Amino acid sequence: MAIDPVCGMEVDEKTATITSEYDGKTYYFCAPGCKTAFDKEPEKYLKGDASGGHQHSHQH
């Protein structure tokens, strides 16, 4: 199973119809809204600590 990077839901790669490729890796989504959010700001979701930690936003 893959994890939707936006909402954290499990998505079955075999049946997933909504995918996005970023940085050479394929990500799977449960809904079009999640893909849209990811495509707009992929770094925001990938930098988020997937282990349930809180997010820090760094301003450059």
Backbone torsions as a table, in degrees:
resi	resn	phi	psi	omega
1	MET	NA	146.8	175.6
2	ALA	-105.0	158.2	177.9
3	ILE	-107.2	128.3	174.7
4	ASP	-64.0	117.1	-175.2
5	PRO	-67.2	-16.5	-178.0
6	VAL	-86.8	-51.7	-174.6
7	CYS	-107.1	-11.5	177.6
8	GLY	85.0	3.0	178.8
9	MET	-72.7	152.4	175.1
10	GLU	-81.1	135.8	179.1
11	VAL	-127.5	132.6	179.2
12	ASP	-79.6	119.3	-177.4
13	GLU	-60.5	-29.5	-176.9
14	LYS	-71.3	-30.0	-176.4
15	THR	-111.1	-6.2	-178.8
16	ALA	-63.6	132.5	178.1
17	THR	-107.8	-15.6	-177.1
18	ILE	-109.0	107.9	-179.4
19	THR	-132.6	161.7	176.0
20	SER	-145.3	142.9	178.6
21	GLU	-107.2	133.5	179.4
22	TYR	-145.7	130.0	176.7
23	ASP	54.8	37.6	176.6
24	GLY	79.2	5.8	-178.4
25	LYS	-122.5	144.3	178.4
26	THR	-95.9	133.5	178.6
27	TYR	-114.7	146.3	-176.0
28	TYR	-115.9	143.1	-175.9
29	PHE	-128.3	151.6	-178.7
30	CYS	-86.9	-20.7	-176.0
31	ALA	-152.2	154.4	-179.7
32	PRO	-57.3	-34.3	-179.5
33	GLY	-62.7	-35.2	179.0
34	CYS	-68.0	-41.9	178.6
35	LYS	-63.4	-42.7	-179.8
36	THR	-60.8	-44.8	-179.7
37	ALA	-63.9	-41.8	-179.7
38	PHE	-66.1	-45.7	-178.6
39	ASP	-61.4	-30.9	-178.8
40	LYS	-74.0	-41.3	-177.0
41	GLU	-141.1	66.5	-175.8
42	PRO	-59.0	-38.9	-177.8
43	GLU	-61.1	-35.3	-179.7
44	LYS	-57.9	-41.1	-177.1
45	TYR	-84.0	-31.6	-178.3
46	LEU	-79.6	-27.6	179.0
47	LYS	-80.1	-19.3	178.0
48	GLY	-62.6	136.8	-177.8
49	ASP	-73.0	110.3	-175.3
50	ALA	-69.2	-9.7	-178.2
51	SER	-86.2	17.5	175.0
52	GLY	88.8	7.0	177.7
53	GLY	-74.8	172.4	178.3
54	HIS	-89.0	156.0	-175.9
55	GLN	-90.9	143.7	172.5
56	HIS	-113.8	129.3	175.8
57	SER	-102.5	127.0	-178.4
58	HIS	-103.1	124.5	176.7
59	GLN	-92.7	135.5	179.0
60	HIS	-96.7	NA	NA
